[in-house]
């Protein structure tokens, strides 16, 4: 899987354009973040963290938006750390490069606006 590029409100993964925030599972499945979603689009709650932890990733990559507005509350950070999983938070244009270079078992959430 290769994430090619992103701009405000979109991301291109393996030649396909997505116009909504995406979650990428450890198996490489691309899911619409807002399917069965509850919470704020600018924050990652425990329920979302649980989805990202499925498949036992070694690292979770968070694309925090074009300007880096998406946040991980301390509760979410503590929950992920308690599972022994590393996480990386970067603005989405940088995070997609990190995702492409990361060799460990990974999952990701990419926020596409703000």
Secondary structure, 3 states (H helix, E strand, C coil): CCEEEEECCEEEECCEEECCCEEECCCCCEEECCCCCCCCCCEECHHHHHHHHCCCCCEEEEEECCCCCCEECHHHHHHHHHCCCEEEEECHHHHHHHHHHCCCCEEEEEECCC
